[in-house]
Amino acid sequence: MKRRFKKSCYFPCKLEQLEQDLKNQYFQASPDLASKIIHHDGKRCIVVFIDYLVDKDHLYDQVVGEIQHTPSWDHETFKDTIPITGSKQHTELNPIGDELLEGAACVYIEGEKDCLTFLIPRVEKREPDRAETESLIFGPKVSFTESMDTNLNLVHKRMDTSSLKVEKFVIGNTVPTEVRIVYLEDIANGDNVKELRDRLSVLNVDDVLDASTLTQYIEDNSYSIFPQFITTELPDRFCYSLKEGRLGVLVDKSASGVVTPASFFSFFQTTEDNYTRWNMGAFTRLLRIIAMFISITLTPTYVAALTYHYEIIPDALLVSLGHSRTRVPFPPLLEALILEFLIELIREAGARLPTKVGQTMGIVGGIVIGQAVVQAGFTSNILIIIVALSALASFTTPSYLMGSAIRIIRFPLMIFAGLWGFVGLVFSFAFIAIHLVKQRSLNRPYFVPVYPFQPRDLDNSIFRIPFLHSNKRAYSNKPKKIQRFPKPKKPKKSDIDE
């Protein structure tokens, strides 16, 4: 526990005493607390800083160098001559320690009644690189970084407008973290902005590790398996969502942004749908939604059919199924659970290993293990095909969080199908549908435009139509401006010979 000084005014004091008190009582004898004493015209000045937190070039050029070349020594002169904005004067020791932890340098002239701090933090950051988790064929490839300044610059570069508003919050009692709300003032709904602002304002936690951690603190339903906020590492998707009337959240030291409110179908969209022609974008968007249904229904349907409903299987296929299962000692439910569990093990191992090793292990491991379990009689060839198709279908989901949710849902669906057949499946789907209908994101309906049914929003969620006909934003976001641009007039037909 750090000891705090209760004196209303610590200064004046000796330079050695100041350094000793900071080191022993505030920083607990930290070896990284450094200092430099400067002499001039019978006066002494000390510069105290934490070695690895300050920018050394700025420290020696703009602080120490300016002090050495300043003829008249007093704190007011230092504030004018040192070319660093945001200097602060302190009469107590506690705020000086807090400033030093943020990357400030403490400057004190012996005998003065206050002390100066200049913020010159050392910022470690990487340059914007290609996105890793959201790969695109068309469109910008650059991704967010861990630097708040860089991320804000990327957003402003794409949205150079006075309507772009940025609000700052500092969240975290133990480790304060900077959080920014970003939105377009003339488009974003005021109630959405107020709701998000209120949730961040009342948040009382130790720290915020990442943007994905922040979403778990402020989401509507912490017990739902479905993600309620979109987490993206692509600045273009972030900015596109702002233009649609949504809100964005950036967290310092996080390489991803958050978009809210989100709908269930927005997790199956990518900005690449807009970069390709409308018919291609519509096809791939529908393909992802169909793949989601295939992923969660294919294996449970196999389990239900082989356990209770042989009559729905065609005779030719029934013979093949019976032949492939002659050596399998397990019931269909246990057989499917074992194989799905093996697929998840291979996927998780491939994700944790280095990239090249993980790809090799995923391909070789899948082939070797799949062939081995069939030859050993643990499963049938047909189930191998079904489980592989289900896994491939789940990987088409652009959002990693939604893809993981879909893969997890398969397990309870298989259990219900193995216990009660299609009755269990119908009950499971009804439960999921009710849950999605009741779910909300930033207090907005989650399953829109299906429920509440809004046919005008179908082209902004499930389908994709040509840009010239998509001149309105989604009504579900409640934007201030519904219309993107005036509806184009049909050109008059004229004869080419005229």
Buried (B, 14 or more C-beta within 10 A) or exposed (E): EEEEBEEEEBBBBEBEEBBEBBBEBBBEEEEEBBBBEBEBEEEBBBBBBBEEBBBEEBBBEBBBEBBEEBEEBEBEBBBEBBEBEEBBBBBBBBBBBEBBEEBBBBBBBBEBEBBBBBBBEBEEEEEBEEBEBBEBEEBBBBBBBBBBEBBBBBBBEBBEEEEBEEBEBEBBEEEBBBBBBBBBEEBBBEEBBEBBBEBBEEBEBEEBBBBBBBBEBBBBBEEBBBBBBBBBBBBBBBBBBBBBBBBBBBBBBBBBBBBBBBBBBBBBBBBBBBBBEBEEBBBBBBEBBEBBEBBBBBBBBBBBBBBBEEEEBEEEEBEBBEEBBEEBEBEBBBBBBBBBEBBBEBBEBBEEBEEEEBEEBBEEBBEEBBEEBBEEEBBBBBBBEBBBBBBEBBEBBBBBBBBBBBBEBBBBBBBBBBBBBBEBBEEBBEEBEEBBBEBBBBEBBBBBBBBEEBEEBBBBBBBBBEEEEBEBBBBBBBBEEBEBEEEEEEEEEEEEEE
